[in-house]
Amino acid sequence: MPCFKLSEVAQRLDANESWLKSRINADRHSSNPKLQFHHRIGTSPVWSLEAYEALKDALAEELLARRQYRGMGRPTKGWSHRPDDPAEKPTPA
């Protein structure tokens, strides 16, 4: 069964190692940890293939939730006003 080190997991996720480490540490101290799938060999975290897949899925869910939250209440791209608004129509010359 393969085990992946933090650096290998970060590389597989196309993420910075220090970013991943800080996310996992912050999650560990949260009231509802969702990224704690690793095991330890000594003091080093390691992930099995299944644990890596679970971490990847949890990070994807977190990103999706963050994007949905940020999108709430913001105007959509494109027209920020009604195109039929008379105040927006050009006046004839």
MIDOSE-1310 file (N, C-alpha, C; in nm, 2 decimals, decimal comma, always signed):
residues 93
mpcf	+0,08/-0,12/+0,00/+0,00/+0,00/+0,00/+0,09/+0,12/+0,00; +0,07/+0,21/-0,10/+0,16/+0,33/-0,11/+0,12/+0,43/+0,00; +0,22/+0,50/+0,05/+0,21/+0,61/+0,14/+0,27/+0,74/+0,08; +0,20/+0,85/+0,09/+0,25/+0,97/+0,04/+0,29/+1,07/+0,15
klse	+0,40/+1,14/+0,13/+0,44/+1,24/+0,22/+0,37/+1,37/+0,19; +0,38/+1,47/+0,28/+0,31/+1,60/+0,26/+0,36/+1,66/+0,12; +0,48/+1,65/+0,09/+0,53/+1,71/-0,03/+0,47/+1,64/-0,16; +0,45/+1,51/-0,15/+0,39/+1,44/-0,26/+0,25/+1,47/-0,27
vaqr	+0,18/+1,48/-0,16/+0,03/+1,51/-0,17/+0,02/+1,65/-0,22; +0,10/+1,75/-0,18/+0,09/+1,88/-0,23/+0,12/+1,88/-0,38; +0,21/+1,81/-0,43/+0,24/+1,80/-0,57/+0,13/+1,74/-0,65; +0,07/+1,63/-0,60/-0,05/+1,57/-0,66/-0,17/+1,67/-0,67
ldan	-0,18/+1,75/-0,57/-0,29/+1,85/-0,57/-0,26/+1,98/-0,64; -0,14/+1,98/-0,69/-0,09/+2,11/-0,76/-0,10/+2,23/-0,67; -0,06/+2,20/-0,54/-0,06/+2,31/-0,44/+0,07/+2,33/-0,38; +0,09/+2,44/-0,31/+0,21/+2,47/-0,24/+0,21/+2,39/-0,11
eswl	+0,32/+2,33/-0,08/+0,34/+2,25/+0,04/+0,30/+2,33/+0,17; +0,35/+2,45/+0,18/+0,33/+2,53/+0,30/+0,18/+2,57/+0,31; +0,11/+2,59/+0,20/-0,03/+2,62/+0,20/-0,11/+2,50/+0,25; -0,07/+2,38/+0,20/-0,14/+2,26/+0,24/-0,12/+2,23/+0,39
ksri	+0,00/+2,25/+0,43/+0,03/+2,23/+0,58/-0,05/+2,33/+0,66; -0,05/+2,45/+0,62/-0,13/+2,55/+0,70/-0,28/+2,52/+0,70; -0,33/+2,48/+0,59/-0,47/+2,44/+0,58/-0,51/+2,32/+0,68; -0,42/+2,22/+0,68/-0,44/+2,11/+0,76/-0,43/+2,14/+0,91
nadr	-0,33/+2,23/+0,94/-0,31/+2,27/+1,08/-0,43/+2,36/+1,13; -0,48/+2,45/+1,04/-0,59/+2,53/+1,08/-0,72/+2,45/+1,10; -0,73/+2,35/+1,01/-0,85/+2,26/+1,02/-0,85/+2,18/+1,14; -0,73/+2,13/+1,18/-0,71/+2,05/+1,31/-0,76/+2,13/+1,43
hssn	-0,75/+2,26/+1,43/-0,79/+2,34/+1,54/-0,93/+2,40/+1,53; -1,00/+2,36/+1,42/-1,13/+2,41/+1,41/-1,23/+2,33/+1,49; -1,35/+2,38/+1,50/-1,45/+2,31/+1,58/-1,51/+2,19/+1,51; -1,49/+2,19/+1,37/-1,54/+2,08/+1,29/-1,44/+2,04/+1,19
pklq	-1,33/+1,97/+1,23/-1,23/+1,93/+1,13/-1,28/+1,85/+1,02; -1,24/+1,88/+0,89/-1,28/+1,81/+0,78/-1,17/+1,76/+0,69; -1,04/+1,79/+0,72/-0,93/+1,76/+0,64/-0,83/+1,66/+0,71; -0,87/+1,60/+0,81/-0,78/+1,52/+0,89/-0,79/+1,37/+0,85
fhhr	-0,73/+1,34/+0,73/-0,73/+1,21/+0,68/-0,60/+1,14/+0,69; -0,49/+1,21/+0,73/-0,36/+1,15/+0,73/-0,34/+1,07/+0,86; -0,23/+0,99/+0,85/-0,18/+0,91/+0,96/-0,04/+0,97/+0,99; +0,02/+0,92/+1,09/+0,16/+0,97/+1,12/+0,25/+0,85/+1,13
igts	+0,37/+0,88/+1,08/+0,49/+0,79/+1,10/+0,59/+0,88/+1,17; +0,60/+0,86/+1,30/+0,67/+0,95/+1,38/+0,60/+1,08/+1,40; +0,66/+1,18/+1,36/+0,59/+1,31/+1,36/+0,55/+1,36/+1,22; +0,58/+1,28/+1,12/+0,55/+1,32/+0,98/+0,41/+1,27/+0,94
pvws	+0,33/+1,35/+0,88/+0,20/+1,31/+0,83/+0,22/+1,23/+0,70; +0,14/+1,12/+0,68/+0,15/+1,04/+0,56/+0,00/+1,01/+0,52; -0,02/+0,99/+0,39/-0,15/+0,96/+0,34/-0,15/+0,83/+0,26; -0,24/+0,74/+0,28/-0,26/+0,63/+0,19/-0,33/+0,69/+0,07
leay	-0,35/+0,60/-0,03/-0,42/+0,65/-0,15/-0,56/+0,69/-0,12; -0,63/+0,61/-0,04/-0,76/+0,64/+0,00/-0,77/+0,77/+0,08; -0,68/+0,79/+0,17/-0,68/+0,91/+0,25/-0,65/+1,03/+0,16; -0,56/+1,02/+0,07/-0,53/+1,13/-0,03/-0,66/+1,16/-0,11
ealk	-0,73/+1,06/-0,16/-0,85/+1,08/-0,23/-0,96/+1,15/-0,14; -0,97/+1,11/-0,02/-1,06/+1,18/+0,07/-1,03/+1,32/+0,10; -0,90/+1,35/+0,11/-0,85/+1,49/+0,13/-0,88/+1,57/+0,01; -0,85/+1,52/-0,11/-0,88/+1,59/-0,23/-1,02/+1,62/-0,25
dala	-1,11/+1,53/-0,22/-1,26/+1,55/-0,22/-1,30/+1,66/-0,12; -1,25/+1,65/+0,00/-1,28/+1,75/+0,10/-1,24/+1,89/+0,06; -1,12/+1,90/+0,01/-1,07/+2,03/-0,04/-1,16/+2,08/-0,15; -1,20/+2,00/-0,24/-1,28/+2,04/-0,35/-1,42/+2,09/-0,30
eell	-1,48/+2,02/-0,20/-1,60/+2,06/-0,14/-1,59/+2,19/-0,08; -1,48/+2,21/-0,01/-1,45/+2,34/+0,06/-1,44/+2,45/-0,04; -1,37/+2,43/-0,15/-1,36/+2,53/-0,25/-1,49/+2,57/-0,31; -1,57/+2,46/-0,34/-1,70/+2,49/-0,40/-1,79/+2,56/-0,31
arrq	-1,79/+2,53/-0,18/-1,87/+2,60/-0,08/-1,83/+2,75/-0,07; -1,69/+2,77/-0,07/-1,64/+2,91/-0,06/-1,68/+2,99/-0,19; -1,68/+2,93/-0,31/-1,72/+3,00/-0,43/-1,86/+3,03/-0,43; -1,95/+2,94/-0,38/-2,09/+2,96/-0,38/-2,12/+3,07/-0,28
yrgm	-2,05/+3,07/-0,16/-2,08/+3,17/-0,06/-2,04/+3,31/-0,11; -1,92/+3,32/-0,18/-1,87/+3,45/-0,23/-1,97/+3,50/-0,34; -2,03/+3,41/-0,41/-2,12/+3,45/-0,52/-2,26/+3,50/-0,47; -2,29/+3,48/-0,35/-2,42/+3,52/-0,30/-2,43/+3,67/-0,28
grpt	-2,53/+3,73/-0,34/-2,55/+3,87/-0,32/-2,46/+3,96/-0,41; -2,38/+3,90/-0,49/-2,30/+3,99/-0,58/-2,37/+4,00/-0,71; -2,35/+4,11/-0,78/-2,41/+4,12/-0,91/-2,34/+4,03/-1,01; -2,42/+3,98/-1,11/-2,36/+3,89/-1,21/-2,28/+3,97/-1,30
kgws	-2,20/+3,90/-1,38/-2,11/+3,97/-1,48/-2,20/+4,01/-1,59; -2,16/+4,11/-1,66/-2,24/+4,16/-1,78/-2,31/+4,29/-1,74; -2,43/+4,30/-1,78/-2,51/+4,42/-1,75/-2,53/+4,43/-1,60; -2,50/+4,55/-1,55/-2,53/+4,58/-1,41/-2,65/+4,66/-1,40
hrpd	-2,72/+4,69/-1,51/-2,84/+4,77/-1,51/-2,94/+4,70/-1,61; -3,06/+4,75/-1,61/-3,16/+4,70/-1,71/-3,13/+4,77/-1,84; -3,12/+4,69/-1,95/-3,09/+4,75/-2,08/-3,21/+4,84/-2,13; -3,33/+4,82/-2,07/-3,44/+4,89/-2,12/-3,47/+5,02/-2,03
dpae	-3,37/+5,05/-1,94/-3,39/+5,16/-1,86/-3,37/+5,29/-1,94; -3,47/+5,38/-1,94/-3,46/+5,50/-2,02/-3,34/+5,59/-1,99; -3,30/+5,58/-1,86/-3,18/+5,67/-1,82/-3,05/+5,62/-1,89; -3,05/+5,49/-1,94/-2,93/+5,44/-2,00/-2,93/+5,45/-2,15
kptp	-3,05/+5,48/-2,21/-3,05/+5,49/-2,35/-2,98/+5,62/-2,40; -2,91/+5,62/-2,51/-2,85/+5,74/-2,56/-2,95/+5,84/-2,61; -2,93/+5,96/-2,59/-3,02/+6,06/-2,64/-2,99/+6,09/-2,78; -3,10/+6,11/-2,86/-3,07/+6,14/-3,00/-3,00/+6,27/-3,02
a	-2,92/+6,28/-3,12/-2,84/+6,40/-3,14/-2,91/+6,49/-3,24
